[in-house]
Amino acid sequence: MGLAMTAALLLCLGGYAVLCAVKPFAACRRCTGTGTVQRFGKPRTCPRCRGRLLRLRAGRRAHNAWRRTHRAGTR
């Protein structure tokens, strides 16, 4: 049972890692990729993505931070 759960967890994490490598950006969750939100009845620029429509995935953000730390430590 534990081995199967571990294998399933590793499969999910591996799939997410591949997804982050292939497609590092996803649609913004607040504006659903439109770049605008309704504020007081008027369309405004989305404050989360600043109108760029995309956000960096959490896994890719972690990978970039790890690479930055590794590169700074090996200079």
N, C-alpha and C positions, 0 to 999 in steps of 0.2 A: 504494500500500500504506500509506504513512504517513498520507495524507489519510483513508483509510478508518478507520485505527486512531484517529486524532484525532477523527473524527466519532463513532465508537462510544464513545469515552471521554467526550466532551461529552454524548452522549445519556444515558449511565449517570449522570453527575454531575447532569444536569438532572432526571432521574427521581428521584434521591435527594433533591434540593433540594425538589421538589414533595412527595415523601413526608414530608419533615421539616416542611413548611409545613402540610400537611393533617393529619398524624397525628404530632405531636411526641413522643408517649410510646409506648414499646414494652414488652412484657412483660419482667420481670426475667429475666436469663439464668441466674442461680443457682437460683432457686426456680421457674422457668418460670411465673411469674405466680400462684403459690398463696399466697405470703406466709410460708410456713413451710419449714423444712429439717429433716432428721433429724440430730440430734447425739446421739451416744451412746445411740441407741435411743429418744430422746424428740423430739417435734416442738418446734422452737424458732422464734422469729421470725427471718426472713431478715436477716442482717447487712448485705447489700448494699442492699436496698430498704427495710429497716426495717419490713417488713410492709405497705408501700404498694402492692405488686403491680406497680408500673410503674417504668420508668427513663426518663430523658430521653435521646433519641438524640444521638449524637456530633455530627451535623451541626447539630442545633438548639442544642446547647450552644455550638458555635462561633459560630453566628449570634447568640445572645444576648450572648456576650462581645464580638463586633464591634459590636453595637448599643450596648452599655453604654459601650465605649470611644469610639465616635463621639459619643454624647450627652454624655459628660464633656468631650470636646474642643471642642464647639461651644457650650458655655454662656457 
